[in-house]
């Protein structure tokens, strides 16, 4: 059993299922090795056929960038997924016994109390096996960084840049350095903590 003495591993490819044909081929290669693995998927490229092949190849958990339970927010950030696709991916995993971890973000462009509540409701309704709630942090050179006004974000670029290098960033900062026209940075932190609790 195992490969080089290992029986489980994590595939850090951000979009393991980006190319279905390649993913099915990889799963066929992994299946005889009897190795357990976890990976990240895109919900809009995930279907029952692929999930079954991943399960048979040893996949025990997928992580999915759900980001938000608000379709308006998903469209604003150009995610190219839908709330329904995220729900469908969760349901496929439940049906096959693959753990589903949802990654969500509070403080995205145009975030409001209502859109955060939609995210909270998505988590409640879909009951992912695990989830992370992080605070939006625009990266230098990203569209949110370069066009913050267009994205309804307010932040100090120098403070934000420094936060990326101060060693406290793993899984996102515990403080918010961004605000929207509807949410202060303090309220973003409060809402994030309420969802996690």
N, C-alpha and C positions, 0 to 999 in steps of 0.2 A: 504493500500500500504506500501511496505517497510518491512524491517526486523529490529526489535528493534528500529524503528524510522528512520532508514537509507534508502535512496532511491537510493544510488549509492555507489560504492566502487571500489577500485583498487586491483586486484589480483597480488601480488608481486612474484609469482612463475616465475622463469626465463623462463620456458618452459611449459606454460599452456597446450599445446597440445602434450606433450611428449608421452602420452598414449591415443590414439584415443578413445578406448572403455571407459576408465575412464572419458575422457573429455565429450563424448556424454552423459554419465550417469549424470555427474555433471550439464551439460546444461539442461537436462530434469528435474532435481531437482530445478534448479534456475528459470526456465520458469514461473511457477505459481506465483512466488514471485514478479514479475514485478519490478525487480531491474535492474538498468543500471550498467554496469561494463566495466572496461578496463583491459587488460592483455597483457602479452608478449607471442610471438609465435616463433617457428622455421619454416622457410618457407618450408623446405623439408618435414615437417610433416603436412602441411596445405593443405586442399583441399576444394572444393565447398560444399561437404556434411557437413563437420565439420564447415565451415564458416556459413552455413545456420542455423545449430543448435545453434551456438554461437549467431548469430543475433537474433534468436527467443527467446533465453534465456536472452537477454538484452545487449549483447556486443555492445558497441558503438565505441570502438577504440582498435586497437592492436598495440603494439610496436614490431618491428622486428629488430634483429641484422643483418642488411644487411652487415655491416662492410666495404665492398669495392665493387666497380663496376668492379674490375679486377678479373677474374677467377684465374689468376696466384697467386694473393695475397691470395684469399680465400683458394686455395690449400696449399700454404706455411704455413698458420696459422692453417691448419687442421680444418677448419670450417665445412666441410662436407655438405655444401650447394653449390648451383650454382647461377650464376647471373640470369639464366633463372628461377630458382625456386623463387628467390626474386621478379622478375618481375611478375611471375604468382600469387604469394601471393598478391602483390599490386593490380593486375587486379581483382582478386576475391573480394577483399575488395571494390574496386570501384564499381563493379557490384552490390554488396549487400548493399552499403551505409554504410559500416563500415570504420571509419577513420583509416588511415594507417600511423603510425609514423616510420620512418626509422632511425636507429642508425648507424652512419658511423664513421670511424676512419681514421685519417691521420697519417702517420709515422709508419705504420705496417712493419714487416720484409720484406726487399727487395723493399720498396716503391721507386718509381721513379716519375718524372714529368708525365710520360705517364700513370702510374697506378692511380695517383691522378686525372688526366683528365678523366679517365674512370669512376671514382666515381662521378665526377661532371656531366658527361654526363648521368649516370644512374639516378641521381636526376632530371636533366632537363627533360629527356625523360619520366620518370615514375611519376613525379609530386606527390610525397607523400604529404599527408595532412599536415605533419609536419616532421621535421628531426632535429637531433642533429649531429654535427660534433665535435668529441673530438680528442684529441691527444693521441697516443699510450703511455701507461704507463705500462711497464712490472712490475708484482708483484713479490715479493720475493718468491722463490721456484717454480715459473712457468718455463716452458721450455725456454721462451725468456730470463728470468733472468739467468737461470743456463747455457744456451748455447748461449749467445748473438752473438758469432762469427758465429755460424751455421745459425743464423737468420738474419745476416747482420745488426746488431744493435750495436751501440756504445753508452754507457752511464756510468756515475759514479754511482755505486751502493749506495754509502753513501748519495749522494745528492738526488738520487731518493727515497731512503728509507725515508729520512727526509721530502721530499715533500708530502709523504703520511700521515704525521702526523701534518703538519703545519696549517691545517684548511682552506687551499685554494683549496681543491681538488674537491669539488662538481662539477659533470659533467666533471671531468677531469681538468687538470691544464691549465691555459691560456698561459703557456710557455711550450716549449718542452725541455725535458732533455734527449732525444734520438736523434740520427742521423743515417742515413744509408749511404752506400757507394756512393749513388747518391744525397742525400738531407741532407743539414746541418740542425741543430735544428732550426735555424732562418728561413730557407726556409719552413720547415714543418709548423711553426706557420703562416707564410705568406700565404701558400696554404690553410690551414684550414680556415683562416679568409676570403680569397677570395671566398671559397665555401659558407660559411655562408652568406656573403654579397650578 
